[in-house]
Amino acid sequence: MRTVNPEKHAARRAAILGAAAGVFAERGYDGATTAAICKRAGVGSGTLFHYFPDKRAVFLAIVADDLAEATAALERIDRSDPAGALDAVLDLLTADLGDPTAPGLAAAMIQLAQRDPEFAATVTARDESTRAVLTDLVAAGRESGVLTADVEPRRAARWIVALTDAGYLISDDDGFDAERDGAELRRIVASYLGRRGDGAR
């Protein structure tokens, strides 16, 4: 009986997903094909279908893995200092602004979510976990006096997620600079929340 090497299996799966992310980013969800993914990953169709039954499953795996990593990162954030924790969440939300595949993947996600309720639910779950953390941090920041604006925490969390999502949709615009525009996004959030001190870092 043939045994599976877990490390090799995980590495091959990750390589396929990395190649697929590039294809989806360049071609959109509809334009991507399993043939293009196989070519980019350097594998045959039989290998691809051993890991994923179809194109949709590949795309869902990309998003699900990202969700798992983001959730784990959120759980590791020390919330005892609301201001520092807010910085850490913004770091997490803007970490991939410089990734050239980010705007294409964001567009592909919107494309599929508009017609696929199950996938839309996955995206919503990702956003909701982030919003929940931000809601708690905004509430704690207001209570401690670090955040002075009269904003409703859950509404504020929704706007912060929306602003960072918009950053990815425009990150392929001419003149976009991940560091500079990321700092600008921080200043917008800091001003909106009425943060004391330098919220843009």
C-alpha positions, 0 to 999 in steps of 0.5 A: 500500500502506497503511503502519503508523506504529509509534508510533501503532500502539504508542500505540493498543495501549497504550490498548487494554490500559490500558482492558482492565486496568480492565475486567478489574479491575472484572469479573474475567476471566470477567465481562470482554467484548471489547464492554466493552473496546471501549467503554472504549477507544473503539474498534470491534471491528474495531480491537480484533481487529486487535491481539488475536484474543480476550479471552484474548490481551488479558489475556495481553498485559497480563501479558506487558508487565508481565513484560517491564517487571519483568524489565528493571527487575530487570536494571537493579538494582545488586547490588553492595550487597545491602541497597540492591538488596533495597530496590530489589526491594521498591520494584519489587514494591510499586510498584503497591500504590496502583493501584486496579486492582491487586486486581482484576487479581490476582484475575483472574490467579488465576482464569485461571491455575487453568484455563489452563496456558499462562497459569499458566506465564507467571505462574510465569515472572514469579515465578521471575525475581523469586525468582532475583534475591531468592535471590541477594540474600538469599545475598549479604546473609547472606554479608556479614552484613547479613542475620542470620537463618538462612534458606535463600535460595530459601525466603526468596525464595519467601516474600517474593514470596508476601507482596508478592502477598498485599499486592495481594490485600488492597489494596482492603480498608477502611483499606488505605493503600499507603504505611503498609501497604507500610512494614509489609510492609517491616518484616515482611521485614526482621524475617524476614531479620534485617536490620541497621539500618532495613529498613523505610525 
